Amino acid sequence: MKVTILGTNGFLSRAIAVYCNRKGYSINMYGLDEPTGHSYDTFHRINLMTEELDYDDLNCSDIIVYAIGAGIQSNLKEGNDLIYNLNVTAPVKICNKLKTVGYKGCFITFGSVFEMGETREERFFTENDVLTSVCPAPNDYTVSKRMLSRFVQSYKHDFTHWHFFIPTIYGETENPLRLIPYTINAIRNGSPLHFTAGDQTRQYIYVGEVPAMIDMAYSKKLPDGLYNIQGKDTLTVREIVTAIHHYFGKEVPEGCFGSAQRADVGMKYLALDGTKLRNATGFEATISLTDVINRY
C-alpha cells in the first residue's frame, strides 16, 4: 500500500507514519520540514501557503492523509490567515484538484469534537450533531473546522473521502504543555500545578489508535462519509488529573484547581458517539490513559 501524508512531524502525522513503518507500507511525505522519528520512502519539502502539490504523484497513492492544521494549540499564537488557509482553503483546494486528476483512492481529512462549540448538553454527540451545531464558537480554530466539515459533507466527488471527527488525542510524543504531559511532568519534578476549575468534560483517544482505525477502514472498504472516532475515556479535567496523581501514588494538591484560565472552558461537555464507525468497521478504542502513562 502507498500512503501519502500531507504534514510532517505533527503529533498525528508522525503516529500515522510510525504505524505505516510497522506495517511495511510505502510512505510519501509532504511538509515544511524533513520527517523525523520514522523512516519514509520519499519526502517533498513544500509550503502549502505558496507552493503547489505534485498531483500526478498524489494520484498514485492508495490513501492520502491531510494531517496539516493550525490553531488547536492556543499557546502557539498562530494568526487567523494561517488558521483559515491550512484548515479550510488548502484542503478544499486539494479536494477539487483530486477531482480534476481523476483520483480513485481514499482521501482523509479530520474534523474535531470542538466543532460542537460552547454546549452544555451532557451526552455523546453524533456526526450530525457536530456538523449542524450552532453553539457559540470560542475561537477561529472551531470556526475553520466547521467550515471544512460543511464543505466535505456537501461537495461532489468520485473518490472516497473520509472525514473523521476526533476527540482529544494524547500520547507520549504530544506537546509537553498539554494537560496530560504537563501534569505528569509536574508530579515527577515536584512543580506547582495550575488548572481551571476542572469541571469541563473531554473524551480522549490514544493517538496510536487512529492509524489502526484508518487501516481497518481501508480493509473494510468503509463507505465515503463523515465519521466520529469515539475515544475510550470520557472524563472531566479534574478526574483525569486525579487519575494521573493516583497512578503515581499521589493526592492532588489543594488549590491547584481554579488558578488558571483557558478559552475552552465554555465548552463544558465534548464527547463523540462512534456508533456509525463501529457498525461499519468494528472499530472500538481499547486503550485507556492508565495503560500508557508509563510511556511518557
C-alpha atoms as one frame of an Amber mdcrd trajectory, in Angstrom:
protein
   0.000   0.000   0.000   1.205   3.518  -0.800   0.274   6.149   1.786   0.848
   9.860   1.272   0.895  12.007   4.403   0.493  15.750   3.984   2.205  17.235
   7.022   5.473  16.226   8.678   6.417  15.999  12.342   2.962  16.774  13.632
   1.629  14.720  16.522  -0.881  12.784  14.407   1.123  12.632  11.164   4.085
  11.088  12.970   1.875   8.468  14.634   0.428   7.517  11.247   3.900   7.243
   9.724   5.191   5.092  12.603   2.211   2.772  12.146   2.894   2.548   8.384
   6.525   1.634   9.121   5.323  -1.169  11.371   3.003  -2.486   8.655   5.573
  -2.150   5.870   3.573   0.400   3.861   5.264   2.790   1.439   5.241   6.367
   2.800   5.301   9.523   0.684   5.503  12.733   2.747   4.967  16.424   2.060
   5.763  19.167   4.542   7.882  22.096   5.631  10.493  20.037   7.462  12.180
  16.702   6.831  10.392  13.967   8.794  11.992  12.647  11.972  11.256   9.705
  14.241  10.408   7.222  11.469  11.500   6.103   8.030   9.875   7.101   4.739
  10.300   6.449   1.033  10.080   9.974  -0.376   9.885  13.476   1.089   8.823
  16.653  -0.709   9.581  19.944   1.010   6.647  22.265   0.406   4.871  25.291
   1.821   1.175  24.945   1.015   0.703  28.663   1.521   2.847  29.432  -1.528
   3.546  26.205  -3.487   1.610  23.558  -5.446   1.480  19.861  -4.647   2.508
  17.307  -7.269  -0.943  15.909  -8.091   0.388  13.366 -10.580   2.393  11.929
  -7.687  -0.578  12.067  -5.301  -2.753  10.302  -7.842  -0.664   7.134  -7.385
  -1.473   6.902  -3.663  -3.930   4.405  -2.198  -4.510   6.726   0.780  -3.815
  10.442   1.138  -3.973  11.837   4.666  -4.306  15.579   5.216  -2.650  15.923
   8.633  -1.904  19.650   8.479  -3.658  22.188  10.648  -3.351  25.291  12.775
  -4.995  26.789  15.823  -5.503  23.737  18.020  -2.744  24.773  20.460  -3.558
  28.273  21.656  -0.068  28.769  23.112   1.388  28.864  19.570  -0.492  32.123
  18.845  -0.983  31.276  15.156  -2.564  34.036  13.061  -6.055  33.922  11.574
  -4.747  33.803   7.996  -2.701  30.694   8.732  -5.594  29.012  10.571  -8.108
  29.510   7.764  -5.626  28.782   4.976  -4.410  25.491   6.427  -7.719  24.328
   7.927 -10.021  25.336   5.076  -8.501  26.783   1.886  -5.741  24.189   1.396
  -7.835  21.021   1.948 -10.692  22.408  -0.173  -8.240  23.124  -2.993  -6.805
  19.610  -2.712 -10.299  18.088  -2.893 -11.040  19.983  -6.094  -7.658  19.151
  -7.655  -8.078  15.455  -6.860 -11.363  15.564  -8.766  -9.561  17.135 -11.744
  -6.847  14.449 -11.913  -9.381  11.635 -11.551  -8.129  10.317  -8.224  -9.691
   6.959  -7.272  -8.174   6.253  -3.876  -9.067   7.396  -0.349  -8.590  10.953
   0.881  -8.705  11.632   4.633  -9.351  14.868   6.479 -10.076  15.486  10.146
 -12.767  17.401  11.936 -12.956  17.945  15.680 -15.350  17.488  18.563 -14.566
  21.162  19.297 -16.924  21.994  16.427 -19.746  21.465  18.921 -18.771  24.821
  20.424 -19.988  26.046  23.800 -22.570  23.387  24.516 -23.727  22.345  27.958
 -25.560  19.204  26.833 -24.097  16.165  28.555 -24.300  13.345  26.027 -22.262
  11.702  23.273 -22.755  13.689  20.060 -23.464  12.118  16.662 -21.881  13.179
  13.379 -24.981  15.218  12.543 -24.869  16.920  15.946 -21.311  18.089  15.271
 -21.994  19.047  11.662 -25.038  21.182  12.418 -24.060  22.751  15.762 -24.726
  26.476  16.024 -23.458  26.789  19.599 -21.121  29.781  20.073 -17.624  29.142
  18.734 -14.893  30.312  21.138 -12.090  30.658  18.580 -11.105  30.659  14.910
  -9.968  27.047  15.090 -13.537  25.944  15.838 -14.982  28.126  13.071 -12.455
  26.908  10.495 -13.068  23.235  11.289 -16.816  23.790  10.961 -16.259  25.331
   7.528 -14.259  22.340   6.315 -16.759  19.800   7.657 -19.673  21.519   5.928
 -17.733  21.573   2.649 -16.864  17.878   2.878 -20.490  16.979   3.561 -21.696
  18.944   0.520 -19.240  18.684  -2.384 -19.481  16.088  -5.160 -16.587  13.724
  -5.889 -15.838  10.274  -7.318 -13.046   9.205  -4.957 -13.586   8.056  -1.362
 -13.336  10.862   1.162 -13.388  10.012   4.871 -13.740  12.968   7.218 -13.119
  11.825  10.780 -14.271  13.864  13.764 -11.738  13.241  16.516 -11.860  13.796
  20.284  -8.806  14.910  22.273  -5.844  12.817  21.144  -2.983  12.109  23.522
   0.237  10.141  23.615   3.835  10.163  24.746   5.041  12.431  21.897   2.462
  15.187  22.399   3.335  18.792  23.221   4.632  18.872  26.820   2.425  21.893
  27.580  -0.777  19.914  27.044  -2.763  18.691  30.032  -1.530  15.114  30.424
   2.248  15.609  29.989   2.049  18.896  31.932   0.533  17.045  34.886   2.895
  14.070  34.671   5.999  16.266  34.422   4.895  18.445  37.341   4.382  15.392
  39.557   7.779  13.992  38.641   9.540  17.338  39.140   7.605  18.450  42.206
   6.433  21.590  40.394   3.270  23.568  41.281   0.170  22.839  39.177  -2.387
  25.339  37.896  -5.688  24.312  36.317  -9.084  25.747  35.506 -11.973  24.722
  37.761 -11.624  21.333  36.072 -15.310  20.675  35.521 -15.205  20.566  31.709
 -15.559  17.046  30.272 -13.435  15.779  27.392 -13.216  12.480  25.540  -9.721
  11.062  24.999  -8.227   8.660  22.464  -4.667   7.373  22.352  -3.007   8.671
  19.191  -1.807   5.199  18.129  -5.386   4.005  17.765  -6.152   6.491  14.983
  -3.871   4.973  12.290  -5.037   1.490  13.282  -8.613   2.664  12.724  -7.676
   4.076   9.290  -6.110   0.747   8.316  -9.260  -1.049   9.453 -11.437   1.368
   7.476  -9.411   0.683   4.325  -9.564  -3.091   4.717 -13.309  -2.956   5.396
 -13.895  -0.624   2.408 -15.580   1.978   4.589 -18.060   3.998   2.505 -17.452
   7.660   1.776 -18.662   9.996   4.513 -18.272  11.675   7.907 -17.477   9.515
  10.939 -16.875  10.030  14.645 -13.875   8.335  16.248 -15.025   7.645  19.791
 -12.350   7.617  22.479 -12.024   5.135  25.302 -12.088   7.616  28.198 -14.577
  10.413  28.830 -13.525  12.370  31.917 -13.570  15.806  33.469 -10.251  17.613
  33.680 -10.411  17.142  37.449 -10.959  13.389  37.023  -8.059  12.955  34.603
  -5.687  14.972  36.818  -6.782  12.893  39.807  -6.283   9.623  37.882  -2.734
  10.639  36.946  -1.903  11.535  40.550  -3.282   8.245  41.825  -1.247   6.353
  39.220   1.867   7.829  40.859   0.525   7.216  44.356  -0.080  10.915  44.961
  -3.026  13.088  46.003  -3.982  16.205  44.062  -2.550  19.308  45.811  -5.094
  21.675  47.304  -5.664  24.958  45.496  -4.491  23.917  42.027  -7.990  23.976
  40.501  -9.394  27.375  39.632  -5.976  29.001  39.426  -5.770  29.182  35.611
  -7.888  30.457  32.724  -8.465  28.903  29.286 -10.562  29.907  26.302 -12.236
  26.491  26.015 -13.872  26.370  29.465 -17.212  27.375  27.921 -17.258  24.040
  26.095 -18.419  22.047  29.091 -19.009  18.618  27.566 -17.294  17.341  24.407
 -17.687  13.648  23.587 -18.366  11.717  20.387 -20.740   8.857  19.635 -18.793
   6.391  17.477 -21.710   4.046  16.712 -21.691   4.749  12.957 -17.993   3.919
  12.549 -18.218   0.928  14.897 -21.136  -0.559  12.948 -19.304  -0.080   9.634
 -15.843  -1.342  10.620 -15.983  -2.880  14.087 -13.545  -0.271  15.413 -13.665
   0.414  19.129 -10.954   2.175  21.117  -9.413  -0.103  23.745  -6.531   1.889
  25.274  -7.046   3.922  28.463  -4.726   6.626  29.744  -3.521   4.498  32.636
  -2.387   1.864  30.104   0.193   4.229  28.594   1.226   6.737  31.299   4.484
   4.809  31.692   5.361   5.692  28.069   5.543   9.403  28.859
